[in-house]
Amino acid sequence: MQALRFLALGLCAVTLQGCLAKAAVDVVTLPVRAVGAGVDAVTTSQSEADEKRGREIRKREEQLGRLQRDYDRQLERCADGNDEACDRAQAIRAEMQAILPGIPVDPERN
């Protein structure tokens, strides 16, 4: 009976070694993985920053396009003798000038 107990105990010890080792590795690496996940959540990758910058530039370009169309309409009305349209065209032109520095120059267009 005593021999059977030792045999069962030895068998359990051999089979549980893998589980215990895996649990020990998981416990040791848990803080490292937690810190890594926290850093990933807080930091912005270069590709994410590039995408965000691209969205902002496209948004400014779209706004500039809308302003340009409105500016052209106001200029037409101004040419027809509408003084109020002339004033609006000047205001739109000033707004366009404020947006232009935020839009990079396309080397192919120059």
C-alpha positions in Angstrom: 0.0 0.0 0.0 2.9 2.3 0.9 4.5 1.6 -2.4 1.3 2.4 -4.3 1.2 5.8 -2.5 4.8 6.6 -3.5 4.1 5.6 -7.0 1.0 7.8 -7.3 2.9 10.7 -5.7 5.8 10.3 -8.1 3.4 10.1 -11.0 1.6 13.2 -9.9 4.8 15.1 -9.4 6.0 14.2 -12.9 2.7 15.1 -14.6 2.2 18.4 -12.7 5.7 19.8 -13.4 4.6 21.2 -16.8 1.6 22.9 -15.3 3.5 24.4 -12.4 6.2 25.7 -14.7 3.7 27.2 -17.0 1.9 28.9 -14.1 5.2 30.2 -12.8 6.1 31.7 -16.2 2.7 33.3 -16.5 3.0 34.9 -13.0 6.5 36.2 -13.8 5.6 37.6 -17.2 2.3 39.1 -16.2 3.7 42.5 -15.0 5.8 42.8 -18.1 2.8 42.2 -20.4 0.6 44.6 -18.3 3.2 47.4 -18.6 3.6 46.8 -22.3 -0.2 47.0 -22.9 -0.3 50.2 -20.9 2.5 51.7 -22.9 0.8 50.7 -26.2 -2.4 52.3 -25.0 -0.8 55.6 -24.1 1.7 56.0 -26.9 0.9 56.8 -30.6 2.7 54.9 -33.3 4.3 56.8 -36.2 1.7 55.3 -38.6 -1.1 56.4 -36.4 0.4 59.9 -36.2 0.8 60.0 -40.0 -2.8 58.9 -40.5 -4.1 61.6 -38.1 -2.0 64.3 -39.8 -3.3 63.1 -43.2 -6.9 63.4 -42.0 -6.3 66.9 -40.6 -4.7 68.0 -43.9 -7.6 66.6 -46.0 -10.0 68.4 -43.7 -8.2 71.7 -44.3 -8.1 71.0 -48.0 -11.9 70.4 -48.1 -12.5 73.5 -46.1 -10.3 75.5 -48.5 -12.2 74.1 -51.4 -15.6 75.1 -49.9 -14.2 78.6 -49.2 -12.8 78.9 -52.8 -16.2 78.1 -54.3 -17.9 80.6 -51.9 -15.2 83.2 -52.7 -15.8 82.7 -56.5 -19.6 83.2 -56.1 -19.0 86.3 -54.0 -16.6 87.7 -56.6 -19.2 87.2 -59.3 -21.8 89.1 -57.2 -19.2 91.8 -56.5 -18.6 92.2 -60.2 -22.4 92.7 -60.6 -22.2 95.7 -58.3 -23.1 94.1 -54.9 -20.9 95.8 -52.3 -21.9 93.4 -49.5 -20.6 90.5 -51.7 -17.3 92.4 -52.1 -17.0 92.6 -48.3 -17.8 88.9 -47.9 -15.3 88.0 -50.6 -12.6 89.9 -48.7 -13.5 88.1 -45.4 -13.4 84.7 -47.2 -10.1 85.5 -48.8 -8.6 86.3 -45.3 -9.9 83.0 -44.0 -8.4 81.2 -46.9 -5.0 82.9 -46.3 -5.2 81.7 -42.6 -5.8 78.1 -43.7 -3.1 77.9 -46.4 0.0 77.6 -44.2 -1.5 74.4 -42.7 -1.6 72.7 -46.1 1.6 71.3 -47.4 2.7 72.1 -50.9 2.4 69.3 -53.4 5.8 69.3 -55.4 4.0 67.9 -58.5 1.8 71.0 -58.7 4.7 73.4 -58.8 
